[in-house]
Amino acid sequence: MKLSACLECLQDNLLQASSTPEIDVLDVTADSRLIKEGSLFVAIRGSLSNGEDFIPQAISKGCTAVISQSSLELECPSILVKDTYLAVSQLAEVMCDSPAASMNLIGITGTNGKSSIAMMINWLFIQAGIQCGLSGTIETSYAGKTFPSKMTTPDALSFQKLLMEMKAHGVEEVVLEVSSHALSQHRVGTIPFKTAIFTNLTQDHLDYHDDMDAYFDAKTRLFTELLEGEGVAIINIDDQYGRKLANHLDESRSITVSQKEGDVVISDIKCDFEGTSFCLEKEGEKYNVISPLLGEFNVMNLAQAILAVEQRGVSVESSIQLLANFPGVPGRMQIFRDEQKMAIVDYAHTPDALEKALKCLRPLTSELHCLFGCGGDRDSGKRPLMAQAAQQFSDFVWLTDDNPRTEDRQKILSDIQEGFESFSSLKVEPDRKKCIRQAWSKVSKNGILLIAGKGHEDYQIYGTTKQAFCDRQVIQELINEHN
């Protein structure tokens, strides 16, 4: 690809370009370590590092040109743009020949529920005989192949290459979890989504976004900028931010879902250890939905998944029948039990998610234990709020580590404890494995232990090092010891 063609694809993002001879661009990268002869280097100003600091290294390794947000005099052609994140996305789309143009994309955004809905949609399509690709927090899958995911939404270059690979394998539908970080950083580029789902918005990621309004604004880009002209938004309006979003969108392109009033109404919810059932009313028709999934919060997840695949030709009746056998999502209200008591492993790592998980379990037992921690180098404002949720709905609370990263683990635990008020049934054990063992030993007959925060994860991060660790494996080993 010629450098002049690269400039054309930047469109209004381009501010200025130095002399641009007809030289070949062999690839595009934002990682100076991957530079080779003929690479175009995009110097992204990230939250942790500034790519402009690595321009000399890129030039020394033979890059063709440099794109940045600063006006620079360099030994190679330099290109000035408004937004380097957008630039790398625009270039990635063109370099990969815009694979999304021949596929239907379903995007899911919100604080909680993205993974569950994405995996339900993927499963429904596959069961219905439709080729589907999945990219989300837990895994990436297509054409019978499954890989663990490194992040909720891949970086722009990896994303376009993934779509290109899916296209080569005949994928028709792609379901994608779209994080607020991804939307802020234009990781999904300018590709049009046929369906966009809004789950909810509660406090999280305020270490990255300035406040909740900025967090919400990032999420809305999926609906205001990326939703195709004839695309449909499926919105949970029981959430206050969902209502706000719905009020700003064209009613003809939105499907609102609510337990009160909306285009689709959910009622008659029943939850127990056997699963969940509810009535879904749409356009005057009532449908009874029965699912093995635990928790009232899964009702909205199920409803939005059903509505999403209906947009792509799978009937509501078919989805309901298929979801009765849905195997569940790893680390999402996943049940582990012995003859006398039960443990639930769940990814709940926000105040809202923890509260919902506990409220789901509270009516099912007279003794509810909650074990959790909070991640280091992340939104510290939610830590005392997590404590408040745990105290309100639990009989016993166990505090422990949850990916401390480079932050002092004792400081994290102290921040959490500030949210407790005169709560004597609190134990602190930073070692997560020891904490799970201690908590499980204290759960009485017919009691429940919620192990929250890590869910599907199979690691703990201390400093910058990942160590093998899995809540599900630990609790299963404890159960096996006594069987």
C-alpha positions in Angstrom: 0.0 0.0 0.0 1.3 3.4 -0.9 1.8 6.1 1.8 -0.4 8.5 -0.2 -3.2 5.9 0.1 -2.7 5.7 3.8 -3.2 9.5 4.1 -6.4 9.3 2.1 -7.9 6.9 4.6 -7.3 9.3 7.5 -9.9 11.6 6.1 -10.8 14.5 8.4 -8.4 13.2 11.1 -5.5 14.4 9.0 -4.1 17.8 9.9 -0.8 18.0 8.1 1.7 15.8 6.2 5.3 16.5 5.3 6.6 15.4 1.8 5.0 12.1 1.1 6.9 10.3 -1.7 5.2 7.3 -3.3 6.8 4.8 -0.9 5.4 1.5 0.1 3.9 0.8 3.5 4.2 -2.8 4.4 2.4 -2.7 7.7 1.1 -0.5 10.5 2.0 -0.7 14.2 1.7 1.4 17.3 4.4 -0.8 19.1 7.9 0.3 18.4 9.2 -3.1 19.3 7.4 -4.5 16.2 8.9 -2.0 13.7 10.6 -3.4 10.7 11.7 -2.0 7.3 8.6 -0.5 5.7 6.5 -0.1 8.8 4.3 2.9 9.4 4.6 3.9 13.1 1.7 5.5 14.9 2.9 7.2 18.1 -0.1 6.9 20.4 -0.3 9.1 23.5 -1.5 6.5 25.9 -2.5 6.7 29.6 0.6 4.9 30.7 3.2 5.9 28.1 3.7 8.2 25.2 4.5 6.6 21.8 6.3 9.8 20.8 9.1 8.9 23.2 9.8 5.8 21.0 10.0 7.6 17.7 13.8 7.6 17.5 13.8 3.8 18.1 11.2 3.4 15.3 13.3 5.4 12.9 16.4 3.5 13.7 14.6 0.3 12.9 13.6 1.5 9.5 10.0 2.8 9.8 8.6 4.4 6.6 6.8 7.3 8.3 5.6 8.5 11.7 2.1 9.6 12.6 1.7 11.6 15.8 -0.4 14.3 17.4 2.6 16.7 17.6 4.2 18.6 14.8 7.6 17.1 14.5 10.7 17.5 12.2 12.0 14.0 11.5 14.3 12.1 9.3 11.4 10.4 7.7 7.9 11.7 6.5 5.9 12.9 9.5 2.1 13.0 9.6 0.1 15.1 12.0 -3.4 13.9 13.1 -6.1 15.0 15.6 -6.3 11.6 17.2 -3.7 8.8 16.9 -6.0 6.2 18.3 -8.5 6.9 15.5 -5.6 7.0 13.0 -4.4 3.5 13.8 -8.0 2.2 13.6 -8.6 3.9 10.2 -5.3 2.4 8.9 -6.0 -1.0 10.3 -9.4 -1.2 8.5 -7.8 -0.3 5.2 -4.8 -2.6 5.6 -7.1 -5.5 6.4 -9.4 -4.7 3.5 -12.4 -3.8 5.7 -13.5 -7.3 6.6 -16.5 -6.2 8.6 -18.2 -4.9 5.4 -19.4 -8.4 4.6 -20.4 -9.5 8.2 -23.1 -8.5 10.7 -21.8 -7.1 13.9 -23.6 -7.1 17.3 -22.0 -4.9 19.9 -22.6 -5.1 23.7 -21.6 -2.4 26.1 -22.4 -1.6 29.7 -20.8 -2.2 33.1 -22.2 -5.7 33.9 -23.6 -8.5 31.8 -21.6 -8.1 28.6 -19.9 -11.5 28.8 -23.1 -13.4 29.7 -25.1 -11.8 26.8 -22.3 -12.3 24.3 -21.9 -16.0 25.1 -25.6 -16.5 25.0 -25.9 -14.9 21.6 -22.9 -16.8 20.2 -24.4 -20.1 21.6 -27.8 -19.3 20.1 -26.4 -18.6 16.6 -24.3 -21.8 16.6 -27.2 -23.9 17.8 -29.3 -22.4 15.1 -26.7 -23.4 12.5 -25.4 -19.9 11.9 -21.6 -19.3 11.7 -20.8 -16.9 14.5 -17.6 -15.3 15.9 -17.2 -14.2 19.5 -14.8 -11.7 21.0 -15.1 -10.9 24.7 -13.7 -10.8 28.1 -13.6 -14.6 28.7 -12.8 -16.0 25.3 -12.5 -15.5 21.5 -14.0 -18.1 19.3 -14.9 -18.9 15.7 -15.1 -21.9 13.4 -14.9 -24.3 16.2 -11.7 -22.8 17.7 -11.6 -21.1 21.1 -8.8 -18.9 22.6 -8.6 -17.2 26.0 -8.9 -13.4 25.6 -6.3 -10.9 26.8 -8.7 -8.0 27.1 -12.4 -7.3 26.7 -12.0 -5.6 23.3 -8.7 -6.2 21.3 -6.6 -3.3 20.2 -7.5 -1.8 16.8 -4.9 -3.8 14.7 -5.6 -7.1 16.5 -9.4 -6.6 16.1 -9.2 -6.0 12.3 -6.9 -9.0 11.9 -9.3 -11.1 14.0 -12.3 -10.0 11.7 -10.2 -10.9 8.7 -9.5 -14.4 10.0 -13.2 -14.9 10.9 -14.2 -13.8 7.4 -11.8 -16.3 5.9 -13.6 -19.0 7.9 -17.1 -18.1 6.7 -18.3 -16.3 9.8 -21.6 -14.5 9.1 -22.3 -12.9 12.5 -19.9 -11.4 15.0 -20.8 -10.7 18.6 -18.4 -8.3 20.4 -18.1 -7.0 23.9 -17.3 -3.3 23.5 -15.6 -1.7 26.5 -15.7 2.0 27.4 -11.9 2.0 26.9 -12.3 0.5 23.5 -14.8 3.1 22.5 -12.7 6.0 23.9 -9.7 4.6 22.0 -11.5 3.9 18.7 -10.4 0.2 18.8 -13.4 -0.9 16.7 -12.7 1.9 14.2 -15.6 3.1 12.1 -17.2 -0.2 11.3 -21.0 -0.2 11.4 -22.9 -2.4 13.9 -26.2 -3.9 13.0 -27.3 -4.3 16.6 -26.1 -2.5 19.7 -27.0 -3.6 23.3 -26.8 -1.4 26.4 -26.9 -3.5 29.6 -26.5 -0.9 32.4 -24.0 1.6 33.9 -22.7 1.6 37.4 -19.5 2.8 39.0 -16.4 1.3 37.5 -13.3 2.5 35.6 -13.2 6.0 37.1 -9.5 5.6 37.3 -9.7 6.0 33.5 -12.8 8.2 33.0 -13.0 11.5 34.8 -16.5 10.8 36.2 -19.7 8.9 35.5 -20.8 11.4 32.8 -17.5 10.8 30.9 -18.0 7.0 31.4 -21.5 7.2 30.0 -20.4 9.4 27.1 -17.9 6.8 26.0 -20.5 4.1 26.1 -23.0 6.1 24.0 -20.6 6.3 21.0 -21.6 2.7 20.1 -25.2 4.0 19.6 -24.6 7.5 18.2 -21.6 7.0 16.0 -21.2 3.3 15.2 -24.8 1.9 14.9 -25.6 1.5 11.2 -28.4 3.6 9.7 -30.9 0.7 9.8 -29.3 -0.8 12.9 -31.3 -1.4 16.1 -30.4 -0.5 19.7 -31.6 -2.8 22.5 -31.7 -0.9 25.8 -32.3 -1.8 29.4 -34.4 1.2 30.6 -34.6 -0.1 34.2 -31.2 1.4 34.4 -31.2 5.2 34.8 -28.4 5.6 32.1 -30.3 3.3 29.8 -33.4 5.6 30.1 -31.2 8.6 29.4 -29.7 6.9 26.3 -33.2 5.8 25.0 -34.4 9.4 25.3 -31.7 10.5 22.9 -32.2 7.9 20.2 -34.8 7.6 17.5 -37.7 5.4 18.9 -38.0 3.6 15.5 -34.5 2.3 15.9 -34.7 1.3 19.6 -36.1 -1.6 21.5 -36.6 -0.8 25.2 -36.7 -3.5 27.8 -38.1 -3.1 31.3 -39.8 -4.8 34.2 -42.2 -1.9 34.2 -43.0 -0.5 30.8 -41.2 -0.6 27.5 -41.3 -2.2 24.0 -40.6 -5.5 25.8 -41.8 -6.1 29.3 -40.5 -8.7 31.7 -42.7 -10.0 34.5 -43.5 -12.9 36.8 -39.9 -13.5 37.7 -39.1 -16.6 39.8 -35.6 -17.6 41.0 -34.4 -20.6 42.9 -31.5 -23.1 42.9 -33.0 -24.8 39.9 -32.7 -21.6 37.8 -34.8 -18.7 36.7 -38.1 -18.3 34.9 -40.0 -15.2 33.7 -42.6 -13.9 31.2 -41.5 -11.9 28.2 -44.2 -9.8 26.6 -43.5 -8.4 23.1 -46.0 -6.8 20.6 -48.9 -8.3 22.5 -47.4 -11.8 22.6 -46.4 -13.5 25.9 -43.6 -16.0 26.1 -42.5 -18.1 29.1 -38.8 -18.3 29.5 -37.1 -21.0 31.6 -33.4 -21.0 32.2 -30.9 -23.0 34.4 -29.1 -19.7 35.1 -29.1 -18.4 38.7 -30.1 -14.8 39.5 -32.7 -12.2 38.7 -30.1 -10.1 37.0 -29.8 -12.8 34.3 -33.4 -12.2 33.3 -32.4 -9.0 31.5 -29.4 -10.7 30.0 -31.6 -13.5 28.6 -34.2 -11.0 27.3 -31.6 -8.9 25.5 -29.9 -12.0 24.0 -33.2 -13.3 22.7 -34.1 -9.9 21.1 -30.6 -9.6 19.5 -30.7 -12.8 17.7 -34.3 -12.2 16.7 -33.0 -9.2 14.7 -30.8 -11.6 12.8 -33.6 -14.1 12.0 -33.8 -16.5 14.9 -37.3 -16.5 16.3 -38.1 -15.8 20.0 -39.7 -19.3 20.3 -36.5 -21.0 19.0 -34.3 -19.0 21.3 -36.4 -19.8 24.3 -36.2 -23.5 23.5 -32.5 -23.4 23.0 -31.7 -21.4 26.1 -33.4 -24.0 28.3 -30.2 -26.0 27.7 -27.7 -23.1 27.8 -24.7 -24.5 29.7 -23.9 -21.2 31.5 -20.8 -18.9 31.5 -17.6 -19.8 33.3 -17.2 -17.8 36.5 -20.7 -16.3 36.3 -22.8 -17.5 39.2 -21.1 -20.9 38.8 -22.2 -23.4 41.4 -19.9 -25.7 43.4 -21.5 -27.9 46.0 -20.9 -30.8 48.4 -23.5 -32.7 50.2 -24.2 -30.0 52.8 -23.3 -26.5 51.5 -22.6 -24.5 48.4 -20.1 -22.1 46.9 -20.9 -19.7 44.1 -18.0 -18.2 42.0 -18.9 -15.0 40.3 -17.1 -12.2 38.5 -18.9 -9.5 40.5 -16.2 -6.8 40.9 -18.3 -3.6 41.1 -20.6 -2.5 43.9 -23.7 -3.0 41.8 -22.7 -6.5 40.6 -21.8 -7.6 44.1 -25.1 -6.4 45.5 -27.1 -8.1 42.8 -25.2 -11.4 43.3 -25.8 -11.3 47.1 -29.5 -10.3 46.7 -30.0 -13.3 44.5 -28.5 -15.6 47.1 -29.9 -14.0 50.2 -33.4 -15.6 50.1 -31.9 -19.0 49.6 -30.0 -19.4 52.8 -30.0 -18.3 56.4 -26.2 -18.1 56.4 -24.5 -16.2 53.5 -20.7 -15.7 53.4 -19.2 -13.2 51.0 -15.5 -13.3 50.0 -14.0 -10.5 47.8 -11.2 -8.0 47.3 -10.6 -5.1 44.9 -8.1 -4.8 42.1 -5.0 -2.6 42.5 -4.3 0.3 40.1 -8.0 0.6 39.4 -10.9 2.8 40.5 -10.4 3.1 44.3 -13.6 5.0 44.8 -15.6 1.8 44.5 -13.8 0.0 47.3 -15.8 1.2 50.3 -19.0 0.8 48.2 -18.2 -2.8 47.7 -17.9 -3.1 51.5 -21.3 -1.5 52.0 -22.9 -4.0 49.6 -21.3 -6.9 51.3 -22.2 -5.8 54.8 -25.9 -5.1 53.9 -26.6 -8.6 52.4 -24.1 -10.9 54.1 -23.8 -12.6 57.5 -20.0 -13.0 57.2 -17.5 -11.1 55.0 -14.0 -12.3 54.1 -11.6 -9.7 52.6 -8.7 -10.9 50.5 -6.5 -10.0 47.5 -7.8 -9.5 44.0 -5.0 -8.6 41.5 -3.2 -6.1 43.7 -0.9 -5.3 40.7 1.6 -2.6 41.6 -0.5 -1.1 44.5 0.2 -1.9 48.1 -2.2 -4.8 49.0 -2.7 -3.6 52.6 -3.7 -0.1 51.3 -6.4 -1.7 49.1 -7.7 -3.8 52.0 -7.8 -0.6 54.2 -9.7 1.3 51.6 -12.3 -1.4 51.5 -12.6 -1.6 55.3 -13.5 2.1 55.4 -16.9 1.2 54.0 -17.8 -1.1 56.9 -19.8 0.3 59.9 -19.7 -1.6 63.2 -19.5 -5.0 61.5 -18.0 -7.6 63.7 -18.3 -10.6 61.3 -15.4 -9.6 59.2 -12.2 -11.5 58.6 -9.1 -10.3 56.6 -6.7 -12.8 55.0 -4.7 -11.3 52.0 -3.7 -14.8 50.7 -6.7 -15.6 48.5 -6.2 -19.4 48.6 -6.0 -19.4 52.4 -9.0 -17.1 52.7 -11.1 -19.4 50.5 -10.1 -22.4 52.6 -10.8 -20.6 55.9 -14.2 -19.3 54.7 -15.3 -22.6 53.3 -14.5 -24.3 56.6 -16.8 -21.9 58.5 -19.8 -22.3 56.2 -22.4 -24.3 58.1 -24.9 -26.9 56.7 -27.1 -25.3 54.0 -25.0 -22.2 54.0 -23.6 -20.4 50.9 -20.2 -18.9 50.2 -20.1 -16.3 47.4 -16.5 -16.0 46.0 -16.6 -12.8 44.1 -14.4 -10.7 41.9 -12.3 -13.0 39.7 -14.9 -15.4 38.1 -13.3 -16.9 35.0 -9.8 -15.6 35.6 -7.0 -18.2 36.1 -4.4 -15.8 37.5 -3.5 -13.3 40.2 -1.4 -10.2 39.3 1.2 -9.2 41.8 3.3 -6.3 40.6 3.5 -6.9 36.9 3.6 -10.6 37.1 0.8 -13.0 36.5 0.7 -16.1 38.8 -1.5 -19.1 38.2 -4.6 -19.0 40.4 -8.2 -20.0 39.9 -11.1 -19.6 42.4 -13.0 -22.4 40.7 -10.1 -24.8 41.0 -9.4 -23.9 44.6 -13.0 -24.5 45.7 -13.4 -27.7 43.7 -10.2 -29.1 45.3 -11.6 -28.3 48.8 -14.8 -30.0 48.0 -12.9 -33.1 46.7 -10.9 -33.3 49.9 -14.0 -34.0 51.9 -15.8 -36.3 49.5 
